[in-house]
Amino acid sequence: MTDAAISDEKVSDTEPEDAQAEPAADGDGNGAAAATDDSAGDTAGDAADDAAEDARPKGPLGRVWSRRPRRLTRWATAVLVVAALAGAVVGYTKYQQVSGQLAALRRDNADRDAAARLARDYALKSLTYSFEDPDAFFRSVEDGVSQQLKDKYVNATDVLKSIMLQAQVTSSGEVLATDAVAQPGGGSYQVVVSAHQTTRNLQNPTPKVSIILLQVTVNRAGSGWQVGDIGPKTGSHPPVEQQLPPPEPLPAPGKPAPTR
């Protein structure tokens, strides 16, 4: 065998081994690249975590920063609760004030109505009388009134009764309207009563209708009301005295008989 043949045989024997070695080399290259990528990713993640950790305050200050959002939330909630309670208190106080004002207005209206009714009823009593039973009239107007007013009627009973009987007076009344005005200081009303009074007597048997205005004083007495006085409103006529006819004049004395 020649030297050239021996050389060719060696070359042919080594070529397959080189070919088999090349894939292995390629496989080792790809694995190394993948390992490098994974290592780089881990390194980047660790770097980000380290940066975040470095950015967060350390020690007690870090705990303060971590608690601050929760404290702010609690403070905000507390402020809202306090504001809601304050609004409720203000609203309730306003409601109490309005309720008190309405209650006072209702009481005033009720008092005014009560005083007006009492004045109306009493005015009707004072306008209703008859010569047939004068005592019933005096009992009626003296009942439930102030002592001052009762004394007025008691002192005038004899005179008025005599006029009623002598002139045969009858009277009836009809209340048209009332106007109650509260007096300063409270507890008293001046009630103006407008009414029709129909009268007749022996001299004027035909009924006569007059429009009169009476002023009735109504005062609080305990838990109720009481008539304190009654009289004519300025420019009107009294209910009794001026509606009764004056007594007839006494006859003139006769001439003395001539002496003989």
Buried (B, 14 or more C-beta within 10 A) or exposed (E): EEEEEEEEEEEEEEEEEEEEEEEEEEEEEEEEEEEEEEEEEEEEEEEEEEEEEEEEEEEEEEEEEEEEEEEEEEEEEEEEEEEEEEEEEEEEEEEEEEEEEEEEEEEEEEBBEBBBBBBBBBBBBBBBBBBEEBEEBBEBBBEBBBEEBBEBBEEEBEEBBEBBEBBBBBBBBEBEEBBBEBEEEEEBBBBBBBBBBBBBBEEEEEEEEBEBBBBBBBBBEEEEBBBBBBBBBEEBBBBBEEBBBEEEEEEEEEEEEEEE
